[in-house]
Amino acid sequence: MFLPNNIRYLRKKLGMTQEELGEAVGVTNAVIGKWERGDSSPTPEALAWLADTLLVTIDDLVLANKETGETLHLTPKYQNPPEEIVSLLARLNRQLDEAEELIKVSKEPHIAKRLIEIKKRIRDRFPDQADEILGDN
């Protein structure tokens, strides 16, 4: 299982401290440290928050070595999402654009990095519809 290394690797890749990740997940930085060392494991709820915060799926967080690319199981990509999903994601993208404008005037660069990662995830998961979803057509 790759979970401890992935938590550490992805946290650092996003430029987050253990304290910042802990705040996002709802635990202390000491708990994040235990997870990163493999001394304990997150609850299913905390695992879901971790995956969301670290911008990966739960499968990728647990079953893929994000640093080396080694995987035990590949998460299938969604090739033809239903129209209502495309519409919802397009609406989400408009909200992300509005948030980006607000972030430009703020002093929180880690939020801007997260928005960029969210858009990348949309492109990775929905390659055929990415232009429509992100309004790049």
C-alpha positions, 0 to 999 in steps of 0.5 A: 500500500502506497498511502503513507508515501503518497500523503507526504509526496502529494502534500509537498507537491502542493506546497502544503505543511502538515498543519495546513493539510490537517486543517483541511482534513480536520485532524492535527498535524501530529495525526498527519505525521502518523499517517505519513510514517504509516504509524496509523491510517485515516478513517474512511471519512478522513481518507475521502477528505485527503483524496479531495484535498490532495486532488487525487482519487481514493484509488490513486491515493491508496493503490498508486505510487504517485512519485514513481507512477507504479500502480496496483490498479488503474482508475478507469477514465470517464470517456462519455460522461452524461450531459448533466455531468458535463453541464455541472462541470461547466458550471463548476468551471465558471465558478472556478474562474470567478474564484480565480479572479478573487484569488488574484487579489488575495495573498493565498497562492496555495489556493491558486495552485489547487484551482489549477490542479482541479482544472487538470483533473477535469482534463485528465478525467474527461479528455474528450469533453475538456474543451466544452467543460472548461470553455476552451472551445 
